[in-house]
Amino acid sequence: MTTVLGTLDAADDDRVAALLQRSLYAWYENRLGQGARFGTDQTPYGIFPRVYRRLDPGEEIAARDASGRLVGVCFVHPRETHHAIGIVATDPDIAGRGVARAMMEEALGRADRAGRPVRLVSSLLNLESFSLYSRLGFTPRTIYQDLEVHVPATGMPGPPPNGTSSVRAAVPADASPLADLEHMLSGIRRLPDHEFFLSADSGYRVWLAADPRGRPTGFLAASHQPEFPMLGPGVAIDESIALALAWRALDALRGRTIVFLAPATARGLVQRAYGWGARNVELHVAQARGETPVGTGIAFPTFLPESG
Ligand SMILES: CC(C)(COP(=O)(O)OP(=O)(O)OC[C@H]1O[C@@H](n2cnc3c(N)ncnc32)[C@H](O)[C@@H]1OP(=O)(O)O)[C@@H](O)C(=O)NCCC(=O)NCCS
């Protein structure tokens, strides 16, 4: 199919929101009968182009058909250590006609020219996207389970996990130590993302765990935006710190239903989440193309911006 690749501007925000809603709704409804998870209102999806434009202006790839209609988007997030990709979506009317591949090839060409590996998180329920990335040379890394938890209006069930008292709200001056910790544990470095999460108007709160000498041992960003009820990104040096961070972040989101991605192998964290009433709603896998370090500790990926 003939498409022209270009970029987006603020005037496209509504079209992008409509495309994301339509694409996700159609795929999940047709394949899994779960379109309702994504709603029929495009308004909440406007958060993606707004945040992505703030973080990575001009890096997005838009596909338009011969009449100029927006038929695909692929958001690219170049970082010091890697390029992250996501969200990728195409209009269901043109599914299977190579539009996503064309956008991805453009994104991968940029990463290759910069000499950086590429990371993303893809749904294990979605063979189209998994295969698209696999055909382009991505290989799977960690499997994550998406856990959905309803936080009671009265707060998280107690007692708080061990170590919760060492968790505090992070402040803008913590951005650099948090970027260093993530680099050490996950091999990715992205200071501007941390500065964004810690900025007053981002809609996020960031929780930080520290050892007795005040050195960070984990952090977890939590979206308090009504459109995007999700924890992440975050890292922790071990499962007990991850658990304390998750409990603290959820407790601050009373009355809300929140999703977070936990490594499927983090048995203690996952079992404790079941104890909080968590339900498995999806499975994701980190996929990478090129040399990427094997991470240590626990990572909580997210989709805004995609952190892989
Ligand atoms: C995933 C999505 C972006 C794919 O878009 P698309 O435009 O239909 O994809 P393309 O036609 O460019 O490419 C699909 C590729 O996957 C391949 N493919 C699809 N199903 C496959 C399977 N079961 N096994 C092997 N390959 C498969 C196709 O052959 C094609 O590869 P090729 O170009 O090498 O032949 C689209 O389905 C979508 O928008 N879904 C909803 C949003 C979403 O889930 N996004 C992904 C978020 S991680």
PDBQT file of the ligand as one rigid body, heavy atoms in Angstrom, charges set to zero:
ROOT
HETATM    1  C1  LIG A 401       0.176  -4.609  15.420  1.00  0.00    +0.000 C 
HETATM    2  C2  LIG A 401      -0.220  -3.708  14.261  1.00  0.00    +0.000 C 
HETATM    3  C3  LIG A 401       0.465  -2.343  14.478  1.00  0.00    +0.000 C 
HETATM    4  C4  LIG A 401       0.273  -4.329  12.955  1.00  0.00    +0.000 C 
HETATM    5  O1  LIG A 401       0.004  -3.407  11.905  1.00  0.00    +0.000 OA
HETATM    6  P1  LIG A 401      -0.107  -3.842  10.359  1.00  0.00    +0.000 P 
HETATM    7  O2  LIG A 401      -0.044  -2.580   9.564  1.00  0.00    +0.000 OA
HETATM    8  O3  LIG A 401      -1.283  -4.721  10.182  1.00  0.00    +0.000 OA
HETATM    9  O4  LIG A 401       1.220  -4.709  10.172  1.00  0.00    +0.000 OA
HETATM   10  P2  LIG A 401       2.043  -4.970   8.846  1.00  0.00    +0.000 P 
HETATM   11  O5  LIG A 401       1.109  -5.346   7.755  1.00  0.00    +0.000 OA
HETATM   12  O6  LIG A 401       2.961  -3.839   8.528  1.00  0.00    +0.000 OA
HETATM   13  O7  LIG A 401       3.017  -6.146   9.298  1.00  0.00    +0.000 OA
HETATM   14  C5  LIG A 401       2.580  -7.289   9.905  1.00  0.00    +0.000 C 
HETATM   15  C6  LIG A 401       3.748  -8.255   9.823  1.00  0.00    +0.000 C 
HETATM   16  O8  LIG A 401       3.535  -9.286  10.775  1.00  0.00    +0.000 OA
HETATM   17  C7  LIG A 401       3.515 -10.525  10.056  1.00  0.00    +0.000 C 
HETATM   18  N1  LIG A 401       2.618 -11.420  10.782  1.00  0.00    +0.000 N 
HETATM   19  C8  LIG A 401       1.365 -11.162  11.242  1.00  0.00    +0.000 A 
HETATM   20  N2  LIG A 401       0.893 -12.253  11.878  1.00  0.00    +0.000 NA
HETATM   21  C9  LIG A 401       1.890 -13.164  11.854  1.00  0.00    +0.000 A 
HETATM   22  C10 LIG A 401       2.041 -14.471  12.351  1.00  0.00    +0.000 A 
HETATM   23  N3  LIG A 401       1.063 -15.056  13.049  1.00  0.00    +0.000 N 
HETATM   24  N4  LIG A 401       3.212 -15.102  12.170  1.00  0.00    +0.000 NA
HETATM   25  C11 LIG A 401       4.219 -14.536  11.487  1.00  0.00    +0.000 A 
HETATM   26  N5  LIG A 401       4.137 -13.297  10.973  1.00  0.00    +0.000 NA
HETATM   27  C12 LIG A 401       2.987 -12.629  11.154  1.00  0.00    +0.000 A 
HETATM   28  C13 LIG A 401       3.058 -10.186   8.668  1.00  0.00    +0.000 C 
HETATM   29  O9  LIG A 401       3.451 -11.171   7.727  1.00  0.00    +0.000 OA
HETATM   30  C14 LIG A 401       3.849  -8.890   8.459  1.00  0.00    +0.000 C 
HETATM   31  O10 LIG A 401       5.212  -9.147   8.242  1.00  0.00    +0.000 OA
HETATM   32  P3  LIG A 401       5.926  -8.937   6.804  1.00  0.00    +0.000 P 
HETATM   33  O11 LIG A 401       5.759  -7.478   6.475  1.00  0.00    +0.000 OA
HETATM   34  O12 LIG A 401       7.358  -9.305   7.036  1.00  0.00    +0.000 OA
HETATM   35  O13 LIG A 401       5.195  -9.839   5.864  1.00  0.00    +0.000 OA
HETATM   36  C15 LIG A 401      -1.770  -3.540  14.177  1.00  0.00    +0.000 C 
HETATM   37  O14 LIG A 401      -2.363  -4.817  14.233  1.00  0.00    +0.000 OA
HETATM   38  C16 LIG A 401      -2.370  -2.705  15.278  1.00  0.00    +0.000 C 
HETATM   39  O15 LIG A 401      -2.389  -1.499  15.180  1.00  0.00    +0.000 OA
HETATM   40  N6  LIG A 401      -2.908  -3.346  16.353  1.00  0.00    +0.000 N 
HETATM   41  C17 LIG A 401      -3.563  -2.645  17.450  1.00  0.00    +0.000 C 
HETATM   42  C18 LIG A 401      -2.603  -1.779  18.228  1.00  0.00    +0.000 C 
HETATM   43  C19 LIG A 401      -1.508  -2.628  18.816  1.00  0.00    +0.000 C 
HETATM   44  O16 LIG A 401      -1.763  -3.669  19.383  1.00  0.00    +0.000 OA
HETATM   45  N7  LIG A 401      -0.259  -2.153  18.672  1.00  0.00    +0.000 N 
HETATM   46  C20 LIG A 401       0.908  -2.858  19.151  1.00  0.00    +0.000 C 
HETATM   47  C21 LIG A 401       1.251  -2.379  20.492  1.00  0.00    +0.000 C 
HETATM   48  S1  LIG A 401       2.668  -3.271  21.109  1.00  0.00    +0.000 SA
ENDROOT
TORSDOF 0
